[in-house]
Structures are given as structure tokens and as C-alpha cells.
């Protein structure tokens, strides 16, 4: 068997082998460093993403709110109340005698003057009674004259003792009785003449005929008897109108005579009428808890119609300083009305006392100082001490 003898490598090959061994080690270290860097970058990215997620989660957990500042109310405020427009004078016209309507001279809408003849009534019964009473008066006057002559004669004869004292006294008594009968008949005639004068119906004042409830031939019943009676005419004076307003009790102390009132009516869009509060009932109605007040409005041209509905605007001074806030800032809790305000980045629930409700806004009479940052549309779940952040200051809302 032949043995193989290993020949020594040349020096150049040895150097090459050593070089390859050193380069492999370096490459491994480089690969290891690269892998470690990639791994560290991945871990760092995940940690940074986790931190960002936690920060964002914490940020989103704090509710973002919008706030406003309460508005201070004006020194005067306007209240609007419904009013009933009535004529300054209005009256139904009744008959004071019985009969049949003979004629009428004015219809509805007619402008009449005081003393104008409105209608005429035929009263045959009254005419007959008056004629009979005048005949009775004439008979009584004739008997009185005879009794006077007899009385004078007996008194003259008594001076000569031609007649007894008794006969003279009888003559005097007869005269006095006849005199009383004459006076009674005169009174009866005057009464019937007065009833007869009621045959003519006259206007009691200047005004407008607003109703005519009779016609020719209608049976007229006297207003003094117990029969069912109807006013023949209805007349009103619209030169000055009375507007009756029921002022709520809370404003009753501000409704003083002399207060200016502005009237608006649906039939006059964009137009106003000036009036003045002239008197009140000085008594609160127990049923409605209101104060009846009267506003007088001049109506020289008759443009305003009696019986209309009007809105009466009063500008009344306010005695205390109050604030106005939107109704969407209020929290209705079991413990009472609250508003949520922001203090040092936290919510605080402040108790407030409401005043007048203006629809979209509410008057607050106590509980606010005016510098609060009130949360708009606060969530029902909000509690005192809860962390909040303000999104932006919203524009101030207009006063009611």
C-alpha cells in the first residue's frame, strides 16, 4: 500500500485562507448588528405607537365642550300681552214703552250724532190711556173749581153764623180732597206723556250703530217690564278705544298709570299704534292671578275696529340685575335646575334660579356672576369634577 504524503500549501494559499476566515467573522457580526437594529427599531416603533395610542385614548376620554358667557339683561325689558280692543263708550238702546216699530232711520255702520232720531214706535194703548187720563184730569179740575166756590161761600156765611162750623169744615175738606185728586191726575197725565215721548228713540251720544235688532212691525216690549227684551240698537263711540290687558301678577307692581304701550295688530302688519296705560283694577284676579289694566288709544279716523285682538307691548324697568342664557345650557336635575361651568379644566354644576322664559333663552335671577364659562348642550351624564376641555369660545348669543 502506498502512502500519500500531504504536501505543504504555498504561503499565498495560507494567507488567502486566513483572509477568508477573518472576513466571514466580520460578515457575521455585521449581519447580527443589522438584525439587532431591525429588531430594536421594530420594538421601538411598537412602543412609540403604544404610547401614542394611550395618549390619544386619554385625550379622547376627556370630553370637548363649547362654552358661552352669560349675557347681562337690559335695564328695561319688553313684555308682550294679549289685549281686547273695546270702544270708550258702548250702550244698548232699549225701548221704554210698549208698541210696534213704526220706522227706523239708521242701519249698522251709520255715524250718528247725539239727538238724532233712530226709530219711531206706535203705542196705541199709551195714546188711549193718555186721552183717558186727560179727561179724568179735566173732570177733577171741574170738581175742584166747584168745591172751591162752595168752600168760599161757606166760609163767608160762617162769619154771620148763617151756617154751622161743621158745614164749613165739610166744604173745606171737599175742596182739599178734590185738589188732591187733581194733583194725582196731573201726575198720571205727565207719566203717560213721558211714555208717549218714548215713542221716539234718540241717539244718546255721538257714535256708530253697530247692531240693529228690530224691523218695521216688530212688537216692542218695554225695558221696565219682566218680558224678554232685546236692544233695538247698539251704539258705540270709537274715537278713543279702551284696550283691556290682563297683566301677570309678577309684573303687577310695574304696571303703573302713565306707562307707554305699543299696539300691534295682525291686520296692520308692520304698523304700530301708541297708547298709554291709564288705570288698573288695583286687585289681582284670584282665578287668573292677573291685574286687569286699561290702555287708552286715540282713534280719530276710526281705523281701529272695536272688538279687535291686539298685542300690547310694554317696556318695563327691571329692578334687579339678571342674566340671559340659552335654554340648551340648562340641566334639569332632581335636586333642581343647574348649569355646567368650566373651572380649571373641570366641570362644576352651579345651582341657578330661573326667571322669565323667552323661548330660546331663559332669564336667570340668581346663581350667576357673569364671568362663568357655561357649557352649551352639556351631556346628561356630566358630573362635578369631571375633566373637560374647551373646544373654542362660541359667539355670544343675542338677547331675547
C-alpha positions as CSV (number, residue, x, y, z in Angstrom):
1,X,0.0,0.0,0.0
2,X,1.2,3.3,-1.0
3,X,1.2,6.1,1.5
4,X,0.2,9.6,0.4
5,X,2.3,12.4,1.8
6,X,0.5,15.8,2.2
7,X,2.4,18.4,0.7
8,X,2.7,21.8,2.4
9,X,0.5,24.6,1.0
10,X,2.2,27.5,-0.6
11,X,2.4,30.7,1.5
12,X,0.0,32.6,-0.7
13,X,-2.7,30.0,-0.2
14,X,-2.3,30.2,3.6
15,X,-2.7,33.9,3.5
16,X,-5.8,33.6,1.4
17,X,-7.3,31.1,3.8
18,X,-6.7,33.3,6.8
19,X,-8.2,36.3,5.0
20,X,-11.4,34.3,4.2
21,X,-11.7,33.2,7.8
22,X,-11.5,36.8,9.1
23,X,-13.9,38.2,6.5
24,X,-16.5,35.6,7.5
25,X,-16.4,36.6,11.1
26,X,-16.8,40.2,10.2
27,X,-19.8,39.5,7.9
28,X,-21.5,37.5,10.7
29,X,-21.0,40.4,13.1
30,X,-22.5,42.8,10.5
31,X,-25.4,40.6,9.9
32,X,-26.0,40.2,13.6
33,X,-25.9,44.0,14.0
34,X,-28.3,44.6,11.2
35,X,-30.7,42.0,12.6
36,X,-30.4,43.5,16.0
37,X,-31.0,47.0,14.6
38,X,-34.1,45.9,12.8
39,X,-35.4,44.2,15.9
40,X,-34.7,47.2,18.1
41,X,-36.4,49.5,15.5
42,X,-39.5,47.3,15.5
43,X,-39.7,47.2,19.3
44,X,-39.2,51.0,19.5
45,X,-41.9,51.6,16.8
46,X,-44.3,49.4,18.7
47,X,-43.6,51.2,22.0
48,X,-44.0,54.6,20.3
49,X,-47.2,53.5,18.7
50,X,-48.5,52.2,22.0
51,X,-47.6,55.4,23.8
52,X,-49.3,57.5,21.0
53,X,-52.4,55.3,21.3
54,X,-52.5,55.6,25.1
55,X,-52.1,59.4,24.7
56,X,-54.9,59.6,22.1
57,X,-57.1,57.4,24.1
58,X,-56.6,59.6,27.2
59,X,-57.2,62.7,25.1
60,X,-60.4,61.3,23.6
61,X,-61.6,60.2,27.1
62,X,-61.8,64.0,28.1
63,X,-65.0,65.4,26.5
64,X,-64.6,68.5,24.4
65,X,-67.2,71.2,25.2
66,X,-68.2,74.6,23.8
67,X,-68.8,77.4,26.3
68,X,-70.5,80.8,26.3
69,X,-70.6,83.7,28.7
70,X,-74.0,84.7,30.2
71,X,-75.5,88.0,28.8
72,X,-76.5,90.6,31.3
73,X,-80.1,91.7,30.9
74,X,-81.0,95.2,29.8
75,X,-82.2,97.8,32.3
76,X,-85.6,97.6,30.7
77,X,-87.4,94.7,29.3
78,X,-90.3,94.3,27.0
79,X,-93.3,92.2,27.8
80,X,-96.0,91.4,25.2
81,X,-99.5,90.6,26.3
82,X,-102.8,90.0,24.5
83,X,-105.4,92.8,24.6
84,X,-109.1,93.2,23.8
85,X,-110.0,96.4,22.0
86,X,-113.2,98.0,23.2
87,X,-114.9,101.3,22.4
88,X,-114.6,104.0,25.0
89,X,-118.4,104.2,25.3
90,X,-120.8,101.5,24.2
91,X,-124.5,101.1,25.0
92,X,-127.6,99.1,24.0
93,X,-130.6,101.1,23.2
94,X,-133.9,99.8,24.6
95,X,-137.5,101.0,24.4
96,X,-139.2,102.4,27.5
97,X,-142.7,101.9,26.1
98,X,-144.7,99.1,24.5
99,X,-145.9,99.1,21.0
100,X,-145.0,98.3,17.4
101,X,-142.0,99.7,15.5
102,X,-143.2,102.2,13.0
103,X,-139.9,103.2,11.3
104,X,-136.2,103.1,11.8
105,X,-133.8,105.7,10.3
106,X,-130.3,104.3,10.7
107,X,-128.7,101.0,10.0
108,X,-125.5,99.3,11.1
109,X,-122.3,101.3,10.3
110,X,-124.1,104.6,10.3
111,X,-122.4,107.5,12.1
112,X,-124.9,109.4,14.2
113,X,-124.9,112.5,16.4
114,X,-126.3,112.9,19.8
115,X,-130.1,113.6,19.5
116,X,-130.5,112.0,16.1
117,X,-133.9,110.2,15.7
118,X,-133.1,106.5,15.4
119,X,-136.6,104.9,15.3
120,X,-140.3,105.6,16.0
121,X,-142.8,103.3,17.9
122,X,-146.6,103.2,17.6
123,X,-148.2,103.0,21.1
124,X,-152.0,102.9,20.7
125,X,-152.5,101.7,24.2
126,X,-150.5,104.5,25.7
127,X,-152.3,107.0,23.5
128,X,-155.7,105.9,24.7
129,X,-154.5,105.9,28.3
130,X,-153.2,109.4,28.0
131,X,-156.5,110.6,26.5
132,X,-158.5,109.0,29.3
133,X,-156.2,110.5,31.9
134,X,-156.6,113.9,30.4
135,X,-160.4,113.5,30.6
136,X,-160.1,112.4,34.2
137,X,-158.0,115.5,34.9
138,X,-160.5,117.8,33.3
139,X,-163.3,116.3,35.4
140,X,-161.2,116.6,38.6
141,X,-160.4,120.2,37.8
142,X,-164.1,121.0,37.3
143,X,-164.9,119.4,40.7
144,X,-162.1,121.3,42.3
145,X,-163.4,124.6,41.0
146,X,-166.9,123.8,42.3
147,X,-165.5,122.7,45.7
148,X,-163.5,126.0,45.8
149,X,-166.6,128.1,45.2
150,X,-168.6,126.1,47.9
151,X,-165.7,126.4,50.3
152,X,-165.5,130.2,49.9
153,X,-169.3,130.6,50.2
154,X,-169.5,128.6,53.4
155,X,-166.6,130.5,54.9
156,X,-168.3,133.8,54.2
157,X,-171.6,132.5,55.7
158,X,-169.8,131.2,58.7
159,X,-168.8,134.8,59.6
160,X,-172.5,135.7,60.1
161,X,-173.4,132.4,61.7
162,X,-175.6,131.5,58.8
163,X,-174.1,128.1,58.6
164,X,-172.7,125.8,61.2
165,X,-169.0,125.2,61.7
166,X,-169.5,121.6,60.6
167,X,-170.8,122.6,57.2
168,X,-167.9,124.9,56.7
169,X,-165.4,122.2,57.6
170,X,-167.1,119.8,55.2
171,X,-166.8,122.3,52.4
172,X,-163.1,122.8,53.2
173,X,-162.5,119.1,53.3
174,X,-164.2,118.5,50.0
175,X,-162.0,121.2,48.4
176,X,-158.8,119.7,49.7
177,X,-159.9,116.2,48.5
178,X,-160.6,117.5,45.1
179,X,-157.4,119.3,45.0
180,X,-155.5,116.1,45.8
181,X,-157.5,114.3,43.0
182,X,-156.4,116.9,40.5
183,X,-152.7,116.6,41.5
184,X,-152.9,112.8,41.2
185,X,-154.5,113.1,37.7
186,X,-151.9,115.6,36.7
187,X,-149.1,113.2,37.7
188,X,-150.8,110.4,35.8
189,X,-151.0,112.6,32.7
190,X,-147.3,113.6,33.0
191,X,-146.4,109.9,33.3
192,X,-148.3,108.9,30.2
193,X,-146.9,111.9,28.3
194,X,-143.4,110.7,29.2
195,X,-144.2,107.2,28.0
196,X,-145.6,108.7,24.8
197,X,-142.4,110.6,24.3
198,X,-140.6,107.3,24.4
199,X,-142.2,106.6,21.0
200,X,-139.2,108.3,19.5
201,X,-135.8,106.7,20.1
202,X,-132.9,109.2,20.0
203,X,-129.1,108.7,20.0
204,X,-127.7,109.3,23.5
205,X,-124.2,110.3,22.2
206,X,-122.1,110.6,19.0
207,X,-121.1,107.2,17.8
208,X,-121.6,104.3,15.3
209,X,-124.5,102.0,15.0
210,X,-123.0,98.5,15.5
211,X,-126.2,96.5,15.6
212,X,-129.9,96.9,14.6
213,X,-132.0,94.1,16.2
214,X,-135.5,95.2,15.1
215,X,-137.5,95.9,12.0
216,X,-140.8,97.6,11.0
217,X,-143.8,95.9,12.6
218,X,-141.9,94.2,15.4
219,X,-143.6,94.1,18.8
220,X,-141.6,96.2,21.2
221,X,-141.5,95.3,24.9
222,X,-140.7,97.9,27.4
223,X,-137.4,97.5,29.2
224,X,-139.1,98.1,32.5
225,X,-141.4,95.0,32.5
226,X,-140.5,91.4,33.0
227,X,-140.9,90.3,29.4
228,X,-138.0,89.2,27.3
229,X,-136.4,92.4,25.8
230,X,-133.9,93.0,23.1
231,X,-131.9,96.1,22.5
232,X,-133.3,97.9,19.4
233,X,-129.9,99.3,18.5
234,X,-126.3,99.0,19.8
235,X,-124.2,102.2,19.6
236,X,-120.5,102.6,20.3
237,X,-118.1,105.6,20.4
238,X,-114.8,104.6,18.8
239,X,-113.0,107.9,18.9
240,X,-111.0,106.6,21.8
241,X,-110.6,102.9,22.4
242,X,-110.1,101.1,25.6
243,X,-107.7,98.1,25.4
244,X,-108.1,95.7,28.3
245,X,-104.9,93.8,29.3
246,X,-104.5,91.1,31.9
247,X,-101.0,91.8,33.4
248,X,-99.5,88.7,35.2
249,X,-99.1,89.1,38.9
250,X,-95.3,89.2,38.7
251,X,-95.5,92.4,36.6
252,X,-98.3,94.0,38.6
253,X,-96.0,96.3,40.6
254,X,-94.6,97.7,37.3
255,X,-97.9,98.3,35.7
256,X,-98.4,101.9,36.8
257,X,-100.6,104.6,35.1
258,X,-98.7,106.6,32.6
259,X,-96.7,103.6,31.2
260,X,-96.4,103.8,27.4
261,X,-97.8,100.9,25.4
262,X,-97.3,100.0,21.8
263,X,-100.1,98.1,20.0
264,X,-99.6,95.7,17.0
265,X,-102.5,94.1,15.1
266,X,-102.4,91.3,12.6
267,X,-104.5,93.3,10.1
268,X,-101.8,96.1,10.1
269,X,-98.5,94.3,9.5
270,X,-95.5,96.5,10.3
271,X,-97.6,99.2,11.8
272,X,-97.8,100.2,15.4
273,X,-100.3,102.3,17.5
274,X,-99.3,104.3,20.5
275,X,-101.3,104.1,23.7
276,X,-101.0,104.8,27.4
277,X,-101.9,102.8,30.5
278,X,-104.4,105.0,32.3
279,X,-105.8,102.8,35.1
280,X,-105.8,99.4,36.7
281,X,-108.2,97.5,38.9
282,X,-105.8,97.6,41.8
283,X,-106.8,94.0,42.5
284,X,-105.4,90.6,41.5
285,X,-107.9,88.2,40.0
286,X,-108.0,85.1,42.1
287,X,-108.8,82.8,39.2
288,X,-106.2,84.1,36.6
289,X,-103.7,85.7,39.0
290,X,-103.6,88.8,36.8
291,X,-104.1,92.5,37.1
292,X,-106.8,94.0,34.8
293,X,-105.3,97.1,33.2
294,X,-106.8,99.6,30.7
295,X,-104.8,101.2,27.9
296,X,-106.4,104.1,26.0
297,X,-105.6,104.6,22.3
298,X,-106.7,107.6,20.2
299,X,-108.6,106.5,17.1
300,X,-109.8,109.7,15.5
301,X,-110.2,108.2,12.0
302,X,-111.9,105.0,13.2
303,X,-109.1,102.9,11.6
304,X,-109.0,100.5,14.5
305,X,-112.1,98.5,14.9
306,X,-113.7,97.7,18.3
307,X,-113.6,94.1,19.3
308,X,-110.2,93.5,17.6
309,X,-107.4,91.4,19.2
310,X,-104.2,93.3,19.7
311,X,-100.7,92.5,21.1
312,X,-99.8,95.1,23.7
313,X,-96.0,95.8,24.2
314,X,-94.9,97.3,27.5
315,X,-91.3,98.3,28.2
316,X,-90.9,98.0,32.0
317,X,-87.8,98.8,34.0
318,X,-86.1,95.9,35.8
319,X,-85.3,96.3,39.5
320,X,-82.6,93.6,39.8
321,X,-79.7,92.7,37.5
322,X,-80.3,89.4,35.8
323,X,-78.6,87.3,33.2
324,X,-79.8,85.7,29.9
325,X,-78.6,82.2,28.9
326,X,-79.8,79.8,26.1
327,X,-82.1,77.1,27.3
328,X,-79.8,74.4,25.9
329,X,-77.3,75.2,28.7
330,X,-79.8,74.1,31.4
331,X,-79.6,70.8,33.3
332,X,-82.8,69.6,34.9
333,X,-81.8,67.5,37.8
334,X,-83.8,66.0,40.7
335,X,-82.0,68.4,43.1
336,X,-83.1,71.4,41.0
337,X,-82.1,73.5,37.9
338,X,-78.3,73.5,37.2
339,X,-75.9,74.8,34.7
340,X,-72.4,73.2,34.0
341,X,-69.5,75.6,34.0
342,X,-65.8,75.1,33.4
343,X,-63.4,75.9,36.2
344,X,-59.7,75.0,35.9
345,X,-60.3,72.4,33.2
346,X,-63.0,70.7,35.3
347,X,-66.8,70.8,35.2
348,X,-68.8,72.3,38.0
349,X,-72.5,72.2,38.5
350,X,-74.0,75.6,39.6
351,X,-77.5,76.0,41.0
352,X,-79.5,78.8,39.3
353,X,-82.9,80.4,39.9
354,X,-84.9,80.8,36.7
355,X,-86.9,83.9,35.9
356,X,-88.9,84.6,32.7
357,X,-88.9,82.1,29.9
358,X,-88.3,83.8,26.5
359,X,-88.5,80.6,24.4
360,X,-84.9,80.0,23.2
361,X,-83.4,81.9,26.1
362,X,-84.1,81.9,29.9
363,X,-83.7,84.7,32.4
364,X,-81.5,83.7,35.5
365,X,-82.2,85.8,38.5
366,X,-79.6,84.3,40.9
367,X,-76.7,81.9,40.9
368,X,-74.5,83.5,38.2
369,X,-71.9,86.2,38.5
370,X,-71.5,86.9,34.8
371,X,-67.9,85.6,34.2
372,X,-68.7,81.9,34.1
373,X,-67.8,79.7,31.1
374,X,-71.1,77.9,30.7
375,X,-71.1,74.6,28.8
376,X,-73.5,74.5,25.8
377,X,-75.5,71.3,25.4
378,X,-73.9,69.5,28.4
379,X,-74.3,65.7,28.4
380,X,-76.8,64.4,30.9
381,X,-74.1,62.2,32.4
382,X,-71.8,65.1,33.3
383,X,-70.8,65.3,37.0
384,X,-69.0,67.9,39.1
385,X,-65.2,67.5,38.9
386,X,-65.2,65.7,35.6
387,X,-62.2,66.7,33.3
388,X,-63.3,68.6,30.2
389,X,-61.6,70.6,27.5
390,X,-62.9,73.7,25.8
391,X,-63.1,73.4,22.0
392,X,-63.5,77.1,21.3
393,X,-65.3,80.1,22.6
394,X,-68.6,80.3,20.8
395,X,-70.1,83.6,19.7
396,X,-72.3,85.3,22.2
397,X,-76.0,84.8,21.6
398,X,-78.3,87.7,21.2
399,X,-80.6,88.8,23.9
400,X,-84.3,87.9,23.7
